[in-house]
């Protein structure tokens, strides 16, 4: 049973900030606290309580990307000597809500200083320490949020190094910042409504599987051994965070191999490729490293074997998925792709007595079996794979979700929108009776999903990094006291060997 936190309090140092917030979030307790350390400390008694506390107002920008009128949502509040006074774990959830309102919101540390008169050298020093904005009150006011009280700090930027506070331009930048504060107020109110004590249930196994770990390791090891750049055809795995990290390390992702310079080094992604792609690599004299998941490679072998035996091969899968494109390329004249029971009921084959089927490895097990049953009813002599095509990781993660879904008011699946196995986890949870959403990271969590929710299940697709799950749990914990429980369905210990080019 969830215990909802009591009412939101918003602290604003300036009267004009108080007016802006009140006009943006009517009915909320907005307290004018005054400027600087002394007034902020005196105001703590007036903003004390157990309900969510938000500190809102204007600030100076430190990071180059932070511009006048932008919002900064603090991940932590520091003093000028880098002492961390308070952390704001739920900041990504609030920042996401602000961005969905069309506002520009940055995440990062805010530092509190004694004077608004900072030299460019002071600003640079604070920026080099990682802070992205500076104010005169947040560190002192944050003292009212001890003992697990949900805390948010949202500041709108009025000045930066190249747009100083004492300058005629402040007459434009000031109102612009206050307008951003006003526009942010409804999102802050929504964040507060999500604040509650709750339980988080983690499905296990979750996150990376052996094939994904192998593919990522191949790119990293190739960069270490051969140096940047290393070219990768398509996304190495379907996760935006993984791709971004590898790009920072020196990997260059391309759609097709004709974008790779002749003679360069190229990696084929985990989803597999058609023979035509391999032929193109030879034509361009590329040094190829194959990161195809061994379980996907098994499906390719099955397609070749059935086609060589003059069978029509029915592939159960999604026609627009890279894995299916690669498998179908092994025998384009012999293969038929079906993605639903209705398609299975009407698919045409050359000889009903000579039919075989294979599956995309990342399908929902129950749905794929229903499609296969339709095919078996039509083609009693249909040949099947010697072993299940749906990979162990997909099956295990779906089973873990089924086991916890009934106990959860909400289930969050961490994974990118182009990740088939992640999308299937959402579908499995919903069929098991739990409201479920796919999120790329904590910033995708919409506060209204959490209102009245006492138990949240969390899992992640096989291509999602484990750290993203921890970020989600931390963000939820920033909304109130959280009890964490691990539900273990099955242990995984499978590992795949690396190709000789990087081993």
Secondary structure, DSSP 8 states (H G I E B T S, - for coil): --EE----EEEESSHHHHHHHHHHSTTSEEEE--SHHHHHHHHHHHH-SSS-EEEEEEEEE-STT--TT-EEEEEEEEETT--EEEE-TTHHHHHHHHHHTT--EEEEEEEE-S-S---HHHHHHHHHTTEEEEESSHHHHGGGG-TT--EEEEEEEEEBTTB-SSSTTHHHHHHHHHHHHHHHHHHHHHHHHT-EEEEEEEEES-S--HHHHHHHHHHHHHHHHH-S-EEEES-SSS-HHHHHHHHHHTEEEESSGGGS-TT-EEEE-TT---HHHHHHHHHTT-EEEE---HHHHHHHHHHHHHHHTT-EEEEES-TTSHHHHHHHTTSTTTEEEE-SHHHHHH---S-TTSEEEEE-TTS-HHHHHHHHHHHHHH-TT-B--SS-SS-HHHHHHHHHHHHHHTT-SEEEEE--TT-HHHHHHHHHHHHTT-EEEEESSGGG--HHHHTT--EEEEEE-TTS-HHHHHHHHHHHHTTS-EEEEEEE-----------TTT-
